[in-house]
Amino acid sequence: MAEAAPGTPVSELQVAYLDGAPRTLHALTTAGLVLGAVTDTSAMTEADVRALLEADGVSDHLTALVTSVDIGAAKPDPAGIVEVLRRLGVSDPARALFVGDRPVDRDAAASAGCAFVLVGADHPLTVTVHRAFLDAGASPAAAAAALVGPVDARAAAEADARQLRLTKPAGALGRLEPLGSQLAAISGAVPPAVPEPVAVGLFAGDHGVLAEGVSPWPQEVTAQMIANVAGGGAAVNVLARQVGASVTVVAVGVATPWPDGAGVVDRNVRAGTANLAEGPAMTVDEVRDALDVGASVAFDLVAGGARVLVTGDMGIGNTTPSAALVSFFTGCLPADVTGRGTGIDDPTLATKVAVIDRSVQRARATAGDVGAGEPVDATAALAEVGGLEHAALAGFILGGAAARVPVVIDGVVAASALLAAHALVPAVLPYVIAGHRSVEPGASAALGHLGLVPLLDLDLRLGEGTGALLAVPIVQAAARILAEMATFDEAGVSDKEPATTNDLAGDEAGAGDRNPAL
């Protein structure tokens, strides 16, 4: 919270949180952490402070709270921290992290034996806490998962209200309007900043199931294509240049070598997955490693300035594990979610469906059966029938949500990864925007299951992030409408008049809701 001027009466105090603190506290308590607070004040007791924090639900997240008035000591005296740790049942202060915004906080933490991080304008809360978690030994994906908080409902409501004041009939901009409100909820600001710069994280992997004949393309094409993308020659690069996006190519499970100096980030967990038709595609530890790759790439891109992330993928045969994941998480029949991928013929499609059916049945026995109402283990499901790029994309989505930037997903590979990310951390969903509807039937099944409506439907089935990039200008336009379009008051334009009897008789569909003359 921001510090009030000395002498301000308690009755006049207002809460001004630093960097969306309520959302971060909500995320941390949801992740199972216990929280306390220590505040220096000249007159306020614990009850006074909690009364101020009740409106935003912050008090509920604080298991312990002490003030300098309550204990008769102010920082840098560590008495307040020591008392909070006692109330929290923390006997070893080295297990506690003290987050403060003043040098005196650092001194008190040192005296109490706690770790300390400084937050402020140059040290955003979420990023700072994330780094502290990593320094303490948490994995990137686990650190991200702990920081995925709710979007800002107050900002969303304020954006909705502003939409009604803009110089247009209510709802006239269709789905652009709720999209703008979603961006406000993600950022916690109205109007939201235009989501730029744009960064594509393209994750590549190979698949042992290719041995079953599910694709006519050889495995070597994956390595050749990521070199092409890194060199700027693929469709994703053309569309990225159009919107000014960077493209980071990450090999997370590529089986064959790519040219030296190609500009590919080598984060290979293993050289391709095992054949999911015969057994698990990978181990649980390998899934976790790939989740960490995706989460760390997301945080690195945001730390580098990105304010919207776009999912990209590359991997020969990757629509087979995609369909398997969609079938597993949605309960749909494999035949209903399996498509032709790169254009396979009928016999190959039949083989592909049969392979997916067998593998999903095995996965349901080990990772849970959604159709039977059983809880599912997303990590185990990824290990059974997923791909390393699917796991990395799930981590990438977690990382973007934790960093509070919108994540625009591409086609069926990204949609299947989102199902896994959502199963791991349901709170990621409001941060995600479906860029387009892929021709692959599994994409529609996944989006429908999650309640997402894609922005575009262009019969695309390439992957790489192409459809998501085409949607980016629409996402940015939604933010610009809220920021740049005048309200009726600002423009000096009269709002709609109340409907008259004439209006109701003469214009049944839109009586009294006509566009004002501009």
C-alpha positions in Angstrom: 0.0 0.0 0.0 1.1 3.6 -0.5 2.1 5.6 2.5 -0.2 8.4 3.7 1.1 11.8 4.7 1.9 12.2 8.4 -1.1 13.4 10.5 -3.8 12.2 8.1 -6.9 11.3 10.2 -7.7 7.6 10.2 -11.2 8.4 9.0 -9.8 10.0 5.8 -7.4 7.3 4.9 -7.8 5.5 1.6 -6.0 2.4 0.3 -3.8 2.8 -2.8 -2.3 -0.6 -3.6 1.0 -1.0 -5.4 1.1 -2.9 -8.7 -2.2 -4.8 -8.4 -1.3 -6.3 -5.0 -4.8 -7.7 -4.2 -4.6 -10.0 -7.3 -1.1 -11.2 -6.3 -2.2 -11.9 -2.7 -5.2 -13.9 -4.0 -2.9 -15.9 -6.3 -0.5 -16.7 -3.5 -3.1 -17.8 -1.0 -4.8 -19.9 -3.7 -1.4 -21.6 -4.2 -1.3 -22.5 -0.6 1.1 -19.9 0.8 0.3 -18.2 4.2 0.6 -14.4 4.3 1.1 -11.8 7.0 1.6 -8.1 7.1 3.6 -5.6 9.2 2.8 -1.9 9.0 4.2 1.1 10.7 1.6 3.7 11.7 1.3 6.4 14.2 -2.3 5.7 15.3 -3.8 2.6 13.6 -4.4 -0.8 15.2 -4.8 -4.1 13.5 -8.6 -3.6 13.5 -8.2 -0.2 11.8 -6.0 -1.6 9.1 -8.2 -4.6 8.5 -11.2 -2.4 8.2 -9.5 -0.5 5.4 -8.5 -3.7 3.6 -11.9 -5.4 3.8 -13.5 -3.8 0.7 -11.0 -5.5 -1.7 -10.9 -8.7 0.2 -7.3 -8.2 1.1 -7.8 -8.7 4.8 -9.1 -12.2 4.2 -5.7 -13.1 2.6 -3.7 -12.0 5.6 -3.6 -14.7 8.3 -1.6 -12.4 10.6 -1.3 -8.6 10.7 0.4 -6.4 13.2 1.0 -2.6 13.4 3.7 -0.7 15.2 0.9 0.7 17.5 0.0 -2.9 18.5 3.5 -4.0 19.4 5.1 -0.7 20.4 8.0 -0.9 17.9 8.5 0.3 14.4 10.9 -0.9 11.7 13.9 -1.3 11.5 13.1 -3.0 14.8 12.2 -6.6 13.7 9.6 -7.1 16.5 6.7 -6.8 14.1 8.1 -9.4 11.7 8.9 -11.7 14.6 5.4 -11.5 15.9 3.8 -12.2 12.5 6.0 -15.2 12.0 5.0 -16.5 15.4 1.3 -16.1 14.6 1.9 -17.9 11.2 3.6 -20.7 13.0 6.9 -20.2 11.1 9.7 -21.2 13.4 12.5 -20.8 10.8 12.6 -17.1 9.6 14.8 -18.2 6.7 11.7 -19.9 5.2 9.9 -16.5 5.0 10.1 -13.8 2.3 9.5 -10.2 3.4 8.3 -7.9 0.6 8.8 -4.2 1.3 9.0 -0.8 -0.5 11.5 1.0 1.8 15.1 0.6 2.9 13.9 0.3 6.5 12.0 -2.8 5.5 15.2 -4.4 4.3 16.9 -3.6 7.6 14.0 -5.1 9.6 14.0 -8.3 7.5 17.7 -8.7 7.9 17.4 -8.4 11.7 14.6 -10.9 11.7 16.6 -13.4 9.5 14.2 -13.3 6.6 14.8 -13.0 2.9 13.8 -9.7 1.4 12.8 -8.2 -1.9 12.2 -4.5 -2.7 9.1 -3.5 -4.8 8.3 -0.2 -6.4 8.0 1.6 -9.7 11.2 0.0 -11.0 10.6 -3.4 -9.3 7.0 -4.6 -10.2 5.5 -6.8 -7.5 4.7 -9.9 -9.6 8.1 -9.9 -11.4 10.0 -9.4 -8.2 8.2 -12.1 -6.3 8.6 -14.5 -9.3 12.4 -13.9 -9.2 12.5 -14.5 -5.5 10.7 -17.8 -5.9 13.2 -18.9 -8.5 16.1 -17.8 -6.3 14.6 -19.9 -3.5 14.6 -23.0 -5.8 11.1 -23.1 -7.2 10.8 -24.3 -10.8 9.7 -21.6 -13.4 6.4 -23.3 -14.0 5.6 -23.7 -10.3 6.6 -20.1 -9.7 4.3 -19.0 -12.5 1.4 -21.2 -11.3 1.7 -19.6 -7.8 1.3 -16.1 -9.3 -1.7 -16.6 -11.7 -4.3 -14.5 -9.9 -7.8 -13.4 -10.9 -8.2 -10.7 -13.5 -9.4 -7.3 -12.3 -13.2 -7.4 -12.1 -13.4 -3.8 -11.1 -11.4 -2.7 -14.2 -13.7 -4.9 -16.4 -16.8 -3.3 -15.0 -15.3 0.2 -15.5 -14.4 -0.7 -19.1 -18.0 -2.0 -19.7 -19.3 1.3 -18.3 -17.0 3.3 -20.6 -18.1 1.3 -23.6 -21.7 2.5 -23.0 -20.5 6.1 -23.0 -18.6 5.9 -26.3 -20.1 7.6 -29.3 -22.0 4.6 -30.7 -25.0 2.6 -29.9 -24.4 0.1 -27.1 -23.0 -3.1 -28.5 -22.5 -1.7 -32.0 -18.9 -2.9 -32.1 -19.9 -6.4 -31.3 -17.3 -8.7 -29.8 -14.7 -6.0 -30.0 -16.3 -4.4 -26.9 -16.0 -7.4 -24.5 -12.5 -8.0 -25.9 -11.6 -4.5 -24.8 -13.0 -5.1 -21.4 -11.1 -8.4 -21.1 -7.9 -6.5 -21.9 -8.8 -4.0 -19.1 -9.4 -6.8 -16.7 -6.0 -8.4 -17.6 -4.0 -5.2 -17.2 -6.1 -3.7 -14.3 -6.3 -0.4 -16.1 -9.0 1.5 -18.0 -8.3 2.2 -20.8 -5.9 -0.7 -21.2 -2.6 0.1 -22.9 -2.4 -1.2 -26.5 -0.9 -4.7 -26.2 2.4 -4.2 -27.9 5.3 -5.2 -28.4 4.1 -8.6 -29.6 6.2 -11.7 -29.1 5.8 -15.1 -30.6 7.1 -18.1 -28.6 7.3 -21.0 -31.1 8.1 -24.4 -29.6 9.1 -27.3 -31.7 9.2 -31.0 -31.0 9.1 -34.4 -32.7 6.9 -37.4 -32.0 7.6 -41.1 -31.8 4.1 -41.8 -32.9 5.2 -41.0 -36.4 6.4 -44.6 -36.6 2.7 -45.6 -36.8 2.3 -43.9 -40.2 0.1 -41.0 -39.0 1.8 -38.5 -41.4 3.5 -38.8 -44.8 6.1 -36.2 -43.8 9.5 -37.4 -42.6 10.7 -36.3 -39.1 13.6 -34.4 -40.5 11.3 -31.7 -41.7 10.8 -30.4 -38.2 14.5 -29.4 -37.9 14.5 -28.0 -41.4 11.4 -25.9 -40.7 12.6 -24.4 -37.5 15.8 -23.3 -39.3 13.6 -21.8 -41.9 11.6 -19.9 -39.2 14.7 -18.8 -37.5 16.0 -17.5 -40.8 12.8 -15.5 -41.4 11.4 -17.5 -44.3 8.2 -19.1 -43.0 4.6 -17.8 -43.0 4.9 -17.0 -39.3 7.7 -14.6 -40.1 5.8 -12.8 -42.8 2.9 -12.2 -40.5 5.1 -11.3 -37.6 6.7 -8.6 -39.7 3.3 -7.3 -40.6 2.4 -6.7 -36.9 6.0 -5.9 -35.7 6.3 -9.1 -33.7 9.4 -10.9 -32.6 9.7 -14.7 -33.1 11.6 -16.8 -30.7 12.2 -20.4 -31.9 12.7 -22.9 -29.1 13.6 -26.5 -29.7 12.1 -28.4 -26.8 12.0 -31.9 -28.3 13.5 -31.9 -31.8 14.9 -35.3 -32.8 17.3 -34.4 -35.6 20.0 -31.7 -35.9 19.4 -28.3 -37.2 22.1 -26.2 -38.9 24.6 -24.5 -36.6 24.1 -20.8 -36.2 20.4 -21.1 -37.2 19.2 -18.9 -34.4 17.2 -21.7 -32.7 17.1 -21.6 -28.9 18.2 -25.1 -27.8 16.1 -26.1 -24.8 15.7 -29.8 -25.9 14.4 -31.9 -23.0 14.8 -35.0 -25.1 15.2 -35.8 -28.8 11.5 -36.3 -29.5 8.9 -38.2 -27.6 8.4 -42.0 -27.4 5.7 -43.7 -29.4 2.5 -42.9 -27.6 0.8 -45.8 -29.3 3.0 -48.2 -27.4 3.3 -46.4 -24.0 3.8 -43.0 -22.4 5.2 -40.4 -24.7 7.5 -39.2 -22.0 8.1 -39.2 -18.2 6.4 -36.9 -15.8 9.8 -35.3 -15.0 10.2 -34.5 -18.7 6.8 -32.9 -18.8 7.8 -30.7 -15.9 11.0 -29.8 -17.6 9.1 -28.8 -20.7 6.6 -26.8 -18.7 9.6 -24.9 -17.1 11.0 -24.2 -20.6 7.7 -22.6 -21.7 7.2 -20.6 -18.4 10.8 -19.3 -18.5 10.5 -18.2 -22.1 7.3 -16.3 -21.4 8.8 -14.4 -18.4 11.9 -13.7 -20.4 9.9 -12.2 -23.3 7.8 -10.1 -20.9 10.9 -9.0 -19.0 12.3 -7.9 -22.4 9.3 -5.7 -23.0 6.6 -7.9 -24.6 3.1 -6.9 -23.6 1.2 -9.6 -25.6 2.3 -13.2 -26.2 1.4 -15.4 -29.2 1.7 -19.1 -29.2 3.5 -20.9 -32.1 4.4 -24.5 -32.7 6.2 -26.8 -35.1 6.4 -30.5 -35.2 5.7 -33.2 -37.8 3.0 -35.4 -36.5 1.9 -33.0 -33.7 -1.8 -33.1 -34.5 -1.9 -36.7 -33.3 -1.0 -35.9 -29.7 -3.1 -32.8 -30.0 -6.2 -34.8 -30.8 -5.4 -37.3 -28.1 -5.1 -34.5 -25.5 -8.4 -32.9 -26.7 -10.1 -36.3 -26.4 -8.7 -36.9 -23.0 -9.6 -33.5 -21.5 -13.0 -33.0 -23.1 -14.3 -36.6 -23.2 -15.0 -36.4 -26.9 -14.6 -39.5 -29.0 -11.2 -39.6 -30.9 -13.0 -39.8 -34.2 -14.8 -36.5 -33.5 -11.6 -34.6 -32.8 -9.1 -36.0 -35.2 -8.4 -34.2 -38.4 -6.2 -34.7 -41.5 -3.3 -32.6 -40.3 -1.1 -32.0 -43.3 -3.6 -33.6 -45.6 -3.6 -37.3 -45.0 -5.8 -39.8 -47.0 -8.6 -41.9 -45.6 -6.6 -45.0 -44.7 -4.0 -42.9 -42.8 -6.8 -41.0 -41.0 -8.3 -44.3 -39.9 -4.9 -45.4 -38.6 -4.5 -42.1 -36.8 -7.9 -42.4 -35.1 -7.2 -46.0 -34.0 -3.8 -45.0 -32.5 -5.4 -42.1 -30.6 -8.2 -44.2 -29.3 -5.9 -46.8 -27.8 -3.6 -44.2 -26.3 -6.5 -42.2 -24.8 -8.0 -45.3 -23.2 -4.6 -46.0 -21.6 -4.3 -42.4 -20.4 -7.8 -42.5 -18.8 -6.7 -45.5 -16.8 -3.7 -43.7 -15.4 -4.5 -40.0 -15.4 -8.2 -40.0 -14.8 -11.4 -40.3 -16.8 -13.3 -37.0 -17.3 -16.2 -38.9 -18.8 -16.6 -40.8 -15.5 -16.4 -37.7 -13.5 -12.9 -38.5 -12.2 -10.4 -35.7 -11.4 -7.6 -35.6 -14.0 -3.9 -35.3 -13.6 -2.8 -32.9 -16.3 0.8 -33.6 -15.9 0.3 -37.4 -16.2 -2.0 -36.9 -19.2 0.7 -34.9 -21.0 3.2 -37.6 -20.2 0.9 -40.3 -21.6 -0.2 -38.7 -24.9 1.3 -35.2 -25.2 4.2 -33.7 -26.9 7.1 -31.8 -25.5 6.0 -28.7 -27.4 2.5 -29.1 -25.9 3.9 -29.1 -22.4 6.1 -26.1 -23.2 3.1 -24.2 -24.6 1.1 -25.0 -21.5 4.0 -23.5 -19.4 4.2 -20.5 -21.8 0.5 -19.8 -21.2 1.0 -20.1 -17.4 3.9 -17.7 -17.6 2.0 -15.2 -19.7 -1.0 -15.3 -17.2 1.4 -14.9 -14.3 3.0 -11.9 -15.9 -0.5 -10.4 -16.5 -0.3 -10.1 -20.3 -2.8 -11.4 -22.8 -1.9 -14.7 -24.5 -3.3 -15.1 -28.0 -3.4 -18.8 -28.9 -3.2 -20.3 -32.4 -4.7 -23.5 -33.6 -5.3 -27.1 -32.4 -1.8 -27.6 -30.9 -2.1 -24.5 -28.8 -5.8 -25.2 -27.9 -4.9 -28.7 -26.7 -2.0 -27.2 -24.6 -4.5 -24.7 -23.2 -6.7 -27.6 -22.0 -3.7 -28.9 -20.0 -2.8 -25.4 -18.7 -6.4 -24.9 -17.6 -6.4 -28.2 -15.8 -3.3 -27.3 -14.0 -4.3 -23.7 -13.1 -7.9 -22.9 -14.0 -7.3 -19.1 -13.4 -5.3 -18.9 -16.7 -8.4 -18.9 -18.8 -9.4 -15.2 -18.6 -5.9 -14.2 -19.8 -6.3 -16.2 -23.1 -7.7 -15.0 -26.4 -8.5 -17.5 -29.1 -7.0 -16.1 -32.2 -8.7 -18.3 -34.8 -10.7 -21.5 -35.4 -8.5 -24.1 -37.0 -9.9 -26.5 -39.6 -8.8 -29.3 -37.3 -11.9 -30.5 -35.5 -10.1 -30.8 -32.2 -9.6 -27.0 -32.1 -13.4 -26.4 -32.1 -13.9 -29.1 -29.5 -11.3 -27.6 -27.2 -12.5 -24.0 -27.6 -16.1 -25.1 -27.1 -15.2 -27.0 -23.9 -13.4 -23.9 -22.5 -16.1 -21.5 -23.6 -13.8 -19.5 -25.9 -15.0 -18.0 -29.2 -12.2 -17.4 -31.7 -11.8 -14.0 -33.4 -11.2 -15.4 -36.9 -12.3 -18.3 -39.0 -10.2 -18.4 -42.2 -10.0 -22.2 -42.7 -6.4 -22.1 -41.6 -4.5 -25.3 -40.6 -0.8 -24.3 -40.8 0.0 -23.7 -37.2 3.3 -21.8 -36.4 1.2 -19.0 -34.8 -0.1 -17.7 -38.1 -3.8 -17.5 -37.2 -3.0 -15.9 -33.8 -0.8 -13.3 -35.5 -3.6 -12.4 -37.9 -5.8 -11.8 -34.9 -3.4 -9.5 -33.1 -4.5 -6.2 -34.9 -8.1 -7.0 -33.8 -6.9 -7.3 -30.2 -5.0 -4.1 -30.4 -8.0 -2.3 -32.0 -10.1 -3.3 -29.0 -7.7 -1.5 -26.7 -7.5 1.5 -29.0 -11.3 1.9 -29.1 -11.4 2.2 -25.3 -8.4 4.6 -25.3 -9.0 6.8 -28.3 -12.8 6.9 -29.1 -14.6 9.9 -27.6 -17.5 9.6 -25.2 -20.7 11.4 -25.8 -19.8 14.0 -23.3 -16.3 14.5 -24.7 -17.6 14.9 -28.3 -20.6 17.1 -27.4 -22.9 14.5 -28.9 -26.3 13.8 -27.5 -26.9 10.2 -26.3 -29.9 8.3 -27.6 -33.3 9.8 -26.7 -36.0 7.8 -24.9 -38.0 5.7 -27.2 -41.3 7.2 -28.4 -44.5 5.5 -29.4 -43.6 6.3 -33.0 -40.1 4.7 -32.6 -41.6 1.5 -31.2 -44.2 1.3 -34.0 -41.9 2.1 -36.8 -38.6 0.3 -35.9 -39.3 -3.0 -34.2 -35.8 -4.3 -34.2 -33.9 -1.3 -32.8 -36.5 1.2 -31.5 -34.9 4.1 -29.7 -31.4 2.7 -30.2 -30.4 4.3 -33.5 -27.0 5.8 -34.2 -26.9 9.5 -33.4 -26.2 11.9 -36.3 -22.5 12.8 -36.2 
